[in-house]
Amino acid sequence: MNKDSVIEENYNNWTQSPFDTTTIKNVKSLKNNNPLEFEESFYKNLSFGTGGMRGIVGIGPNRVNRYTFGKNTQGISNFINKSSSKKESVVIAYDCRNQSKELANQVADVFSSNGINVYLFSSIRPTPELSYALIKLKCICGIVLTASHNPPEYNGYKVYWKDGGQIVPPIDKKLIDEINSVKFTDISFKRNNSLVNLIDTQIDTDFIHDSISIGKIGVSKREDYRIVFTPIHGTSYKILPEVLNGAGFKNLHIVKEQAVPDGNFNTV
């Protein structure tokens, strides 16, 4: 199928059920008012590769949105339900990027709709804490919404497995096959609130304690060391200062201008 045919097919699919009326309206508007962006958004499907998916937030199959992330989540849900005979749990974290919180809640919708117990952080957390929570809560899978070093217009979907690490063979290929077999009409966003558990600060306390206790920093007179720290508008501002302080590094100077979480990274 050539590029124009793919675009036409994707456009036709995205202007009818199961897509919501706002999405359909925005798709039509994008086609009429921004042909170049429309072409970029509809000429292919955003791919799920090793470790997960990342892309520009927007409308269409080649963009990050509730439907492309929903497709990932439906595929992972299918794999978990097929491969395990017991009721499994997943944990979801997200960073400060634009739409991360909304997308994280939509990911929780899909998992819970498929009968999977969900632990969802109530606010932004760094990725290492997601790995820690995955093991601490004895979950089979962890999802963190982040796009690492990519520009502000990006977001991403990273998948971690029960050992706390990112997915590796053979799990990665099995998940990719499941995700690729999912149609947008297969996705269920019908949240089961009884299966969604919000995580506040209980994991933070254990994570900070264990991070300090396993640290191998052989430095004497730690209080004399002057450390300058910037989270660059990211999630580490919530945890790292407490870890350093608890480890004895009391002389910490935080760059205030970059200590406020900001998905647009305005000072960078």
C-alpha positions, 0 to 999 in steps of 0.5 A, spaced: 500 500 500 502 506 498 503 512 502 497 516 500 493 510 501 495 509 508 493 516 509 486 515 506 485 509 510 488 511 517 483 518 516 477 514 514 478 509 521 480 515 525 473 519 523 468 514 525 467 509 532 471 508 536 474 515 536 470 520 540 467 526 537 472 531 539 478 527 536 474 526 530 473 533 529 480 535 530 482 530 525 478 533 520 480 540 522 487 538 522 486 535 515 483 542 512 488 547 516 495 543 516 496 538 511 503 537 512 502 536 519 496 531 517 500 527 513 506 526 518 500 524 523 497 519 519 502 516 514 504 510 518 503 507 525 507 510 531 511 503 532 512 500 539 519 498 539 524 495 544 523 498 551 516 502 549 514 507 545 515 515 544 513 520 539 510 527 538 504 528 542 498 529 537 492 526 533 493 520 529 496 513 529 503 516 528 502 521 534 502 520 542 495 520 544 490 516 548 488 511 543 496 509 541 497 508 548 491 505 549 493 500 544 499 498 547 496 497 554 490 493 551 496 489 548 500 488 554 493 486 558 491 481 553 498 478 554 498 478 562 491 475 562 493 470 557 500 468 560 498 468 568 492 464 571 492 469 577 490 476 578 496 480 576 498 487 578 501 493 574 504 500 577 504 506 573 508 512 574 509 519 570 513 525 569 512 532 568 511 532 561 505 535 557 499 530 558 503 525 562 498 525 568 492 525 563 495 519 559 497 515 565 490 515 568 487 513 561 493 507 561 490 505 568 483 505 565 485 500 560 488 495 565 483 496 570 477 495 565 481 488 563 481 486 570 488 487 572 489 491 579 493 498 578 497 502 582 498 509 580 502 514 583 498 520 585 503 525 582 510 525 578 515 520 580 522 519 577 523 512 573 528 509 578 522 509 583 517 506 578 522 500 578 523 500 586 515 500 586 514 494 581 518 489 586 516 492 592 508 491 590 510 485 587 507 487 580 508 483 574 509 490 569 510 497 570 509 503 566 512 510 566 510 515 561 516 519 560 520 521 554 527 522 557 532 527 553 527 528 547 524 535 546 518 538 550 513 536 544 514 528 545 512 523 550 513 516 551 511 509 554 516 505 557 515 498 559 518 494 565 517 487 567 517 484 574 524 484 575 524 491 575 528 492 569 526 494 562 523 488 558 528 484 554 527 478 550 523 474 549 518 478 553 519 484 548 517 480 542 511 477 545 508 484 547 510 487 541 506 481 537 500 482 542 500 490 541 500 489 533 494 484 533 490 489 537 485 494 533 483 500 536 476 497 536 479 492 541 481 497 546 476 498 553 477 504 556 471 503 561 475 504 568 474 499 574 475 504 580 475 498 585 481 496 581 485 502 581 489 504 587 493 511 588 500 511 591 501 517 595 508 517 599 508 510 602 513 508 597 517 514 597 519 513 604 521 506 603 525 508 596 529 513 600 531 509 606 533 503 601 537 508 597 541 511 602 542 504 606 545 501 600 549 507 598 556 505 597 559 512 597 565 512 601 566 519 603 568 522 610 565 529 612 560 529 607 557 535 610 563 539 608 562 537 600 558 543 597 553 540 591 549 544 586 543 540 583 538 542 578 532 537 576 532 541 570 524 542 571 524 534 572 521 529 577 528 528 581 526 534 585 521 530 589 526 525 591 534 526 590 534 532 595 532 527 601 536 522 599 542 526 599 540 529 605 539 523 609 546 520 606 549 526 610 550 531 604 547 537 608 550 542 603 546 542 597 544 548 593 538 547 588 538 551 582 531 554 584 529 557 577 529 549 574 526 546 581 519 547 578 516 541 574 515 544 567 513 540 561 515 545 556 522 546 560 522 553 559 529 555 562 533 549 558 
